[in-house]
Amino acid sequence: MNSKKTLAVLFAVMFLVMVGFGIIIPVLPFYAEELGASPAELGLLMAVYSVMQFIFSPMWGRVSDRIGRKPVLLAGIAGLSLSFFLMAFATQLWMLFAARIIGGFLSAANMPTVMAYVADITSEENRSKGMGIIGASVGLGFIFGPAIGGIFSEENLSTPFLLAGVSSIITFFLVMFILKESLSDNSETAQKKRPSLLKALKEPASPLFLLQWFVSISLAGLEATFAYFAFDKAGLGTVQLGYIFMIMGFAGAIVQGGLVGRMTKKLGEGNVIQIGIITSIIGFALILFVTNFITAAIFLSVFGIGNGLIRPSVSSLLTKQAKSGYGQVTGLLSSFDSLGRIIGPPLGGLLYGLAIYLPYVTGIVLSVIALVIYYIYVKQVKTSMG
């Protein structure tokens, strides 16, 4: 199978994984409430998944370097499916927590393994394009998943969980029968010695992990508070918000799926990362001036476009400069991403409680810090080469 066909399969795999994940997003709060969850317990239920991903993503990345991408991906998708079915048949709150913990632990394998697979099969010239295609599939999955979940939750709240489980089973067989192993014993990645995580974090490229962390905190803070902000500033309801996030998601997916590869070929990953961060800063600033549905959709899309440029370019740069297996590098990146998603929502909520503009002003500050970190990275790389 050539790399284009393999990328198409990986696109389908991550799209189905994220559709399954997205299906439960609008339903889980109500489902947990039915089982007696308090607001604090609901917050823990949402966070525990990200915590497990933060802890175990690097481990799965390293395992995929050792035993191959395909078995690790199969384990991750099977775990996701199991967690969805456990949630569908949960009768007590602890069962939901158990399902989220199992799902978080096993599905932490998915993103770093797919990213490492892309690094295995793409040339350095096309690396960003490949990473962008996967980013686009994730974005589109997040658009369609919640919409499907919302529609099918009207009759029975457990139906979306069953659908998510079935979606994961389909994905499992897609990987089992169509996807070939990308890691051979004599491959460049397999031959790379695998230093400890501590050594990996001391590489010249390591500031990029920190950059991604700050970007993730700012994004998660926005996602957690924008519904309240849009209502307070422009009186926008849940249906309008759904459309706004859908428009933002499509804008980000188009950028990642089509634009990021061309831009990195012409300008290089470093310049694209800078453009992405600056565009995100402009988006954050514009959001402060939201007055109606149209301005909310446009300004959030500006932010989404900027954000969509960053992750594929960071992933591409890191794998190009990796001195260890790709899986370890992409696992670490996923871990920092998850850490941002753990910290971002409570921080955003806290800041919003102090003043409704604060999460977005803080987003600007965090983005400026990310830009400074990029310049530190450039300096470190020059020093190590000199």
Number of C-alpha atoms within 10 A of each C-alpha: 9 7 14 12 11 18 22 14 17 23 21 19 27 24 24 26 31 24 28 31 23 25 30 28 17 18 21 21 17 14 22 21 14 13 15 13 19 12 12 8 15 20 14 14 23 16 20 20 22 24 20 22 29 26 20 21 32 25 20 31 32 26 20 28 24 17 14 21 28 20 15 23 27 21 18 26 29 20 23 32 29 20 26 29 18 22 25 22 13 19 12 14 20 13 17 23 23 17 24 23 21 20 25 26 24 26 29 35 32 27 26 31 30 26 28 27 28 27 26 24 18 17 13 16 14 18 25 31 26 31 28 30 26 28 27 27 25 24 26 23 24 25 24 19 24 24 19 19 26 17 12 18 19 11 8 9 19 20 18 29 27 21 22 28 27 17 22 27 19 16 23 22 15 16 21 15 8 11 18 12 13 16 21 13 11 8 11 12 22 20 13 14 10 18 13 11 15 8 12 18 17 10 15 21 23 20 20 22 22 19 26 22 25 25 27 26 26 28 25 22 27 23 14 19 23 21 18 16 20 21 14 12 15 15 14 19 13 11 8 16 18 15 15 22 21 21 18 23 25 20 23 26 27 19 23 30 23 14 17 27 26 13 18 23 16 11 10 16 24 18 14 23 27 19 17 25 29 19 20 31 24 16 24 27 18 18 26 17 13 19 15 14 17 11 16 25 20 19 22 26 24 22 26 26 24 26 26 29 31 25 24 30 27 23 27 26 20 21 24 16 15 21 19 22 25 32 34 31 29 30 31 27 29 29 26 26 25 26 21 24 25 22 18 27 23 17 19 26 19 16 19 20 13 10 10 20 16 17 29 26 18 19 27 21 16 21 27 18 17 23 21 14 19 21 15 16 19 16 13 17 15 11 10 9 8 6
